[in-house]
């Protein structure tokens, strides 16, 4: 593992073309109109229904959100006469719209396609029902557009907790992680951790896309943890609960002897508790990390999670 540093991801955005082409979305999306505008950018994970805009409400239409026409909006347009329907759709002309998603079973008025063509608005049809389409796209956008940073360190699941191990190069972070895997815990990431923010107080850590579930050990090279220890020894993602920061033992170091002082590190606006562990010959760091996890669980009142591993 390298030195513990972080790099940030500048303002995440997503083009309409990327939304259409990403198989991870797992939706049957079809571009009906606006091929020339698939470079429009989506900047918000929130979706917005166009119903209020169609009826002439003063509610703002956000240009950075995916706009949705589902059964309710389609039913309203169908209930209108031809002239009123044209007027309702023309109300959208004053808004900048990055794209419109029409859900399964909804008839798309020709007037809407005409408007989209003139305003360079991609119109996308989803093959899934309205609630499924909205929920799936919202989850996908939250994941893709979430603020993120990259941390140099290791991430493991220990007793159900996400534990990040930090420390200077050569201090033994990977060796500690390997010891914890041998004790029955799961490796999520070694060396690089991609951390995204979910909600107000949640951080999720994942391994890098290159060589997932691999670990570099000096003298042995790069080893495949999943290959050597099985699927149960690895994981894809994990909520982050606390940090263990390894540091070299100093005789004059001021270490917490009572366990009453806890530092914290701010990542993406979330404060993550830190436990500092000095490394010295004869100290079993993996066991100390396990004990730290048990202390955190006890402090949370989850005594039933303390199982023998």
RATAWO-V754116 format. One record per pair of residues at least 24 apart in sequence whose C-alpha atoms are under 7 Angstrom apart, sorted by the first residue. I is the first residue (numbers start at 1). J is the second residue. D is the distance in whole Angstrom. If there is no record, write none. Layout:
I,J,D + I,J,D
This chain:
1,153,6 + 1,169,6 + 1,173,7 + 1,174,6 + 1,190,7 + 1,191,5 + 2,152,6 + 2,168,7 + 2,169,5 + 2,191,6 + 3,152,6 + 3,167,6 + 3,168,5 + 3,169,5 + 4,151,7 + 4,152,5 + 4,153,6 + 4,166,6 + 4,167,6 + 4,168,6 + 5,151,6 + 5,152,5 + 6,149,7 + 6,150,5 + 6,151,5 + 6,152,7 + 7,149,5 + 7,150,5 + 7,151,7 + 8,148,6 + 8,149,4 + 8,150,6 + 9,147,7 + 9,148,6 + 9,149,6 + 12,43,7 + 12,145,5 + 12,147,7 + 13,41,6 + 13,42,6 + 13,43,5 + 13,145,6 + 14,41,6 + 14,42,5 + 14,43,7 + 15,39,5 + 15,40,6 + 15,41,4 + 15,42,6 + 16,40,6 + 16,41,6 + 16,42,7 + 25,140,6 + 27,126,7 + 27,127,7 + 27,128,7 + 28,126,6 + 28,127,5 + 29,124,6 + 29,125,6 + 29,126,5 + 29,127,6 + 30,124,5 + 30,125,5 + 30,126,7 + 31,123,6 + 31,124,5 + 31,125,6 + 32,123,6 + 32,124,6 + 32,125,7 + 33,113,7 + 33,116,7 + 33,117,7 + 33,122,5 + 33,123,5 + 34,116,7 + 34,117,6 + 34,120,6 + 34,121,5 + 34,122,4 + 34,123,6 + 35,122,7 + 37,120,6 + 37,121,6 + 37,122,6 + 38,122,7 + 40,98,6 + 41,98,6 + 42,66,7 + 42,98,7 + 45,138,6 + 45,141,5 + 45,142,5 + 45,145,6 + 46,138,6 + 47,138,7 + 53,91,7 + 53,92,7 + 54,88,5 + 54,89,6 + 54,91,6 + 55,88,6 + 56,91,7 + 61,95,7 + 63,96,5 + 63,97,5 + 63,98,6 + 64,98,6 + 65,98,7 + 66,98,7 + 66,99,6 + 66,100,6 + 67,99,6 + 67,100,5 + 67,101,6 + 68,100,6 + 68,101,5 + 68,102,6 + 69,101,6 + 69,102,5 + 69,103,7 + 70,102,6 + 70,103,5 + 70,106,7 + 70,130,6 + 71,106,6 + 74,106,6 + 74,107,7 + 86,111,6 + 97,121,6 + 99,123,6 + 100,124,6 + 101,125,6 + 101,126,7 + 102,126,6 + 103,127,7 + 103,128,6 + 103,129,6 + 103,130,5 + 103,133,7 + 104,128,5 + 104,129,5 + 104,130,6 + 146,196,6 + 146,197,6 + 146,198,7 + 147,196,6 + 147,197,6 + 147,268,7 + 148,194,7 + 148,195,5 + 148,196,4 + 148,197,6 + 149,194,6 + 149,195,5 + 149,196,7 + 150,192,7 + 150,193,6 + 150,194,5 + 150,195,6 + 151,192,6 + 151,193,5 + 151,194,7 + 152,191,5 + 152,192,5 + 152,193,6 + 153,190,6 + 153,191,5 + 153,192,6 + 153,193,7 + 154,189,5 + 154,190,4 + 154,191,6 + 154,192,7 + 154,193,7 + 155,187,6 + 155,188,5 + 155,189,5 + 155,190,7 + 156,186,6 + 156,187,5 + 156,188,5 + 156,189,7 + 157,185,6 + 157,186,5 + 157,187,7 + 157,188,7 + 157,238,7 + 158,185,5 + 158,186,7 + 158,293,7 + 159,305,7 + 161,241,6 + 162,238,6 + 162,239,6 + 162,240,4 + 162,241,5 + 162,242,7 + 163,240,6 + 163,241,6 + 163,242,5 + 163,243,6 + 163,244,7 + 164,242,6 + 164,243,5 + 164,244,6 + 165,243,6 + 165,244,5 + 165,245,6 + 166,244,6 + 166,245,5 + 166,246,6 + 167,245,6 + 167,246,5 + 167,247,6 + 174,217,7 + 176,285,6 + 176,286,5 + 179,286,6 + 180,286,6 + 181,233,6 + 183,309,6 + 184,233,7 + 184,309,6 + 185,233,6 + 186,232,7 + 186,233,5 + 186,234,5 + 186,235,6 + 187,233,6 + 187,234,5 + 187,235,6 + 188,213,7 + 188,234,6 + 188,235,5 + 188,236,6 + 188,237,6 + 189,213,6 + 190,214,7 + 190,215,6 + 197,268,7 + 201,270,6 + 203,239,6 + 203,240,6 + 204,237,7 + 204,238,6 + 204,239,4 + 204,240,6 + 205,237,6 + 205,238,5 + 205,239,6 + 205,240,6 + 206,236,6 + 206,237,5 + 206,238,7 + 207,236,7 + 241,272,7 + 242,272,6 + 242,273,5 + 242,274,6 + 243,272,7 + 243,273,6 + 243,274,5 + 243,275,6 + 244,274,6 + 244,275,5 + 244,276,6 + 244,277,7 + 245,274,7 + 245,275,6 + 245,276,5 + 245,277,6 + 246,276,6 + 246,277,5 + 246,278,6 + 246,279,6 + 247,277,6 + 247,278,5 + 247,279,6 + 248,278,5 + 248,279,5 + 248,280,7 + 249,278,5 + 249,279,5 + 249,280,6
